[in-house]
Amino acid sequence: MAEDSSRLSEEELNALTFDEGFEDDLGSLLDPEAALGSAVRPHNLVTEDTTIGINLAAVDMITERFTRHLRLGLMEVLRTSPRITTDRVKTLPFSEYLKDLKAPLSVNTVRLSGLRGTSMVVIDPNVVFASLDNFFGGFGRGIDGLPPGRMFTPTETRIINIMLEVIFASIHEAWSPIMEINCEHIGSEINPAFVQIVDENDLVIVCHLEVELSGKERGAVDIVYPFATLKPIRDILRGRVQDSEDPSVDHDVWARELAGAASDAELEHRVILGEIDLTLGDFNNMQPGDILDLKKYDTARVLVDDIPLFDADVGTANGYAAARLLKAVEPE
């Protein structure tokens, strides 16, 4: 009877068998506790890639400019000087940001022209009611203990819209050195759970401001940018910070840009051939025909705002009196 060709030989079986050392290595990879003690680093494939992330220092600078403009805008509208303090800009998952928010809030979705996606402006009710009280001549004390489903009245909504106008104008001014940004109000909610500008696991950049009006009540105003909104312009943000903070920046570029910006400025200059010292009394006693002893320079002197800048020769050119610059004058 012929031997069954489908049966593996003993040599082939040995080749498929793991040796003890390989079994130990495989067990360490499959065992989570053993993996923690090794050089293996866990990686979640669904998390946002921040290896080439956004320079948050640039967003901090934008937030500082936003704070200054917001303070001036609220002062003009409410006729009071608000105190506004800012925290460091944070990057965190959207779900983690939402878990600390409690209704009712003024949650406003905003579209920023020039940037993709939808951003969010969150105003604490204490800020709303303090502004309302202050707007109508009260003490700006705010209010606590609102029920979660409590809606804003038409008057309160109007105050929110006035504040949003100030906030949108402040955002425009804060971004203007970097790019043109205009805000378009999309919608409003009182419950942050109903607002979904990104998925729960996506990252957002939160600019948190603490606002205190004339009273002692404090409230928060948050500007929330999706990470994906600012990521396409990360090179622009990084370049702005480097130009202003990096000591290794090419200062010749700054010098050329400054010279180009100042080159169109108009200057009034005058050319002095000589001078004479004279008292007011002698000047009043002068009569026609009097001779003045003029102290003449070897060369004419060109002045701008009474500051001597050049020595020059005086003559004519194309039928006009002219001065040819010879050398710069060393400042005194």
C-alpha positions in Angstrom: 0.0 0.0 0.0 1.4 3.4 -0.9 2.3 5.9 1.8 -0.2 8.8 2.3 1.3 11.9 0.7 -0.9 14.3 2.8 0.7 13.3 6.1 3.6 15.6 7.4 6.9 14.1 8.1 8.6 14.3 11.5 11.1 16.9 10.2 8.2 19.1 8.9 6.4 18.9 12.3 9.6 20.0 14.1 9.9 23.0 11.8 6.4 24.2 12.8 7.0 23.8 16.6 7.9 26.9 18.6 11.0 26.6 20.8 10.8 27.7 24.4 12.7 31.0 23.9 10.3 32.1 21.1 7.3 31.1 23.2 8.6 33.3 26.1 9.0 36.3 23.8 5.6 35.9 22.2 4.0 35.6 25.7 5.6 38.8 26.8 4.1 40.6 23.8 0.7 39.2 24.4 0.7 39.9 28.1 -0.2 43.6 28.8 1.5 43.6 32.2 4.7 42.3 30.7 4.4 44.9 27.9 4.3 47.8 30.4 7.6 46.8 31.8 9.3 46.6 28.3 10.2 49.3 25.8 6.8 49.0 24.1 4.9 52.3 23.9 1.1 52.1 23.4 -0.4 54.0 20.4 -4.0 54.8 19.7 -4.6 54.9 15.9 -7.8 57.0 16.3 -6.4 59.9 18.3 -5.5 63.2 16.6 -2.0 63.5 15.4 -0.3 66.4 17.2 3.3 65.6 16.3 3.2 68.5 13.9 0.8 70.5 16.1 -0.1 74.1 16.5 2.1 76.6 18.3 -0.1 77.5 21.2 2.1 80.6 22.0 0.7 82.2 18.8 -2.9 81.5 20.0 -1.9 82.9 23.4 -0.8 86.1 21.7 -4.1 86.3 19.8 -6.0 85.8 23.0 -4.1 88.6 24.7 -5.0 91.0 21.9 -8.6 89.7 22.0 -8.7 90.4 25.8 -7.6 94.0 25.3 -10.2 94.7 22.6 -12.9 93.0 24.5 -12.2 95.1 27.6 -12.4 98.3 25.6 -15.6 97.1 23.8 -17.4 96.2 27.0 -16.3 99.4 28.6 -17.8 101.4 25.7 -21.1 99.4 25.8 -21.6 99.0 29.5 -20.0 102.2 30.7 -17.9 100.3 33.2 -14.4 99.0 33.3 -14.4 95.1 33.4 -11.6 93.0 34.8 -10.7 90.3 32.4 -8.1 87.6 33.2 -7.0 84.9 30.8 -5.7 81.3 31.4 -3.2 79.6 29.3 -4.6 78.2 26.1 -5.4 74.5 26.4 -5.8 71.6 24.0 -8.1 68.8 25.1 -10.7 66.4 23.7 -14.1 68.0 23.0 -15.9 65.5 25.4 -13.6 66.5 28.2 -14.4 70.2 27.7 -18.1 69.5 27.6 -18.2 67.5 30.9 -17.4 70.7 32.9 -20.2 72.7 31.4 -23.6 72.9 33.0 -26.8 74.3 31.5 -28.0 77.0 31.1 -25.3 78.7 29.1 -25.2 80.9 26.1 -23.5 78.5 23.6 -23.1 80.1 20.2 -21.7 78.4 17.1 -19.7 80.7 14.9 -18.2 80.3 11.4 -14.9 82.1 10.9 -14.2 83.3 7.4 -10.9 82.0 6.1 -10.9 79.0 8.4 -12.7 75.8 7.9 -15.1 74.2 10.4 -17.2 75.8 13.1 -16.0 77.4 16.3 -17.9 78.2 19.5 -18.3 81.1 21.9 -19.6 80.2 25.4 -20.8 82.9 27.7 -21.5 82.2 31.4 -25.0 83.3 32.6 -23.3 85.3 35.4 -21.7 87.5 32.7 -25.0 87.8 30.9 -27.0 88.9 34.0 -24.2 91.1 35.3 -24.2 92.9 31.9 -28.0 93.1 31.9 -28.0 94.6 35.4 -25.2 97.0 34.6 -26.7 98.0 31.3 -29.9 99.2 33.0 -28.1 100.9 35.8 -27.9 98.2 38.4 -25.0 96.9 40.4 -24.0 94.1 38.0 -24.3 91.3 40.6 -25.3 88.5 38.3 -27.5 85.5 39.4 -27.0 82.0 40.7 -29.0 78.8 40.9 -30.8 78.9 37.5 -32.7 75.7 36.5 -31.0 73.8 33.7 -34.0 74.3 31.3 -34.4 78.0 31.9 -34.5 79.9 28.6 -33.1 83.4 28.1 -35.8 86.1 27.8 -35.9 88.4 24.8 -34.3 91.2 26.8 -31.5 88.9 27.9 -31.1 87.6 24.4 -30.7 91.1 23.2 -27.9 91.7 25.8 -26.2 88.5 24.6 -26.4 89.7 21.0 -24.8 93.0 22.0 -22.0 91.1 23.8 -21.5 88.9 20.7 -21.1 91.9 18.5 -18.3 93.1 20.8 -16.8 89.6 20.9 -16.9 89.2 17.1 -15.3 92.7 16.6 -12.6 91.8 19.2 -11.9 88.5 17.4 -11.6 90.3 14.1 -9.1 92.8 15.6 -7.1 90.1 17.4 -6.6 88.1 14.2 -6.0 91.1 11.9 -2.1 91.0 12.2 -2.2 87.4 11.0 -5.2 87.1 8.6 -8.6 88.6 7.8 -11.2 87.0 10.1 -14.9 87.8 10.0 -17.4 86.0 12.3 -20.8 84.7 11.2 -23.2 83.7 13.9 -24.8 80.3 13.1 -27.0 79.4 16.1 -27.4 79.5 19.8 -28.2 76.9 22.5 -28.6 76.8 26.3 -27.4 73.2 26.7 -23.9 72.5 25.5 -24.8 68.8 25.0 -26.8 69.9 21.9 -23.8 71.5 20.2 -21.5 69.3 18.2 -18.8 71.3 16.4 -16.5 68.2 16.3 -16.7 64.5 17.3 -16.3 63.8 21.0 -12.7 62.4 20.7 -11.5 65.3 18.4 -9.3 67.9 20.0 -10.3 71.5 20.5 -8.3 74.6 21.5 -9.9 76.5 24.4 -9.3 80.1 25.2 -10.7 80.7 28.7 -11.4 84.2 30.1 -12.6 85.2 33.5 -14.8 88.3 33.4 -15.7 90.5 36.4 -17.9 93.5 36.0 -18.6 96.2 38.5 -19.9 93.7 41.1 -18.2 90.8 42.7 -19.7 88.2 40.4 -17.3 86.4 38.0 -18.2 84.5 34.9 -16.4 82.9 32.1 -16.2 83.5 28.4 -14.7 80.7 26.3 -13.6 80.8 22.7 -13.3 77.2 21.4 -11.5 76.5 18.1 -11.5 72.9 16.7 -7.9 71.7 16.3 -8.6 70.9 12.7 -9.6 74.5 12.1 -6.2 76.0 13.0 -4.0 73.1 11.9 -4.0 74.2 8.2 -2.5 77.6 9.2 0.0 76.2 11.7 2.9 77.4 9.6 1.5 81.0 9.6 1.0 80.9 13.4 4.5 79.5 13.9 6.1 82.1 11.6 4.4 85.0 13.4 5.7 83.9 16.8 9.2 83.2 15.5 9.3 86.6 13.9 8.4 88.3 17.2 10.2 86.1 19.7 12.9 84.0 18.1 16.3 85.6 18.9 17.8 83.9 15.8 15.5 85.7 13.4 17.1 87.5 10.4 17.0 91.1 11.6 18.1 92.2 8.1 14.6 91.2 7.0 13.0 93.4 9.6 15.4 96.3 8.6 14.4 96.0 5.0 10.7 95.9 5.8 10.9 98.8 8.2 12.9 100.8 5.6 10.3 100.0 2.9 7.4 101.1 5.2 9.1 104.4 6.2 10.4 105.3 2.7 7.2 106.9 1.7 7.1 109.3 4.7 7.3 113.0 3.7 10.0 115.1 5.4 10.4 118.8 5.4 14.0 119.9 5.2 15.8 123.2 4.9 19.3 124.2 3.8 21.2 126.7 5.9 24.1 128.7 4.4 25.1 130.5 7.6 23.9 131.8 10.9 24.2 135.0 13.0 23.8 135.5 16.7 21.6 138.5 17.5 19.8 139.8 20.5 16.1 140.7 20.4 17.0 144.3 21.2 19.5 144.5 18.3 17.0 142.9 16.0 14.3 145.6 17.0 16.8 148.4 16.4 17.7 147.3 12.9 17.2 149.8 10.1 17.2 149.4 6.3 20.9 149.5 5.1 22.4 147.9 8.2 25.0 145.3 7.5 25.0 141.9 9.3 28.2 139.9 9.8 27.1 136.4 8.6 29.0 133.4 9.9 29.2 131.3 6.8 29.8 127.6 6.9 32.4 126.0 4.6 29.5 123.9 3.3 25.8 124.3 3.6 24.0 122.4 6.3 20.8 120.3 5.5 18.4 120.0 8.5 15.3 117.9 9.0 13.2 118.9 12.1 16.1 121.1 13.2 18.4 118.1 13.2 21.5 118.5 11.0 21.9 115.5 8.8 24.1 116.3 5.8 26.7 118.8 4.5 26.0 120.0 1.0 27.2 122.3 -1.8 24.7 124.9 -3.0 24.3 125.6 -6.7 21.7 125.3 -9.5 20.3 122.3 -11.4 17.8 122.5 -14.3 17.2 126.2 -13.6 16.4 125.6 -9.9 18.4 126.2 -6.7 19.8 122.9 -5.6 21.9 121.3 -2.9 24.2 118.4 -3.5 24.7 116.2 -0.5 28.4 115.6 0.3 28.5 113.6 3.6 26.4 112.7 6.6 26.8 114.7 9.8 27.7 112.8 12.9 25.0 113.2 15.5 26.0 115.3 18.5 
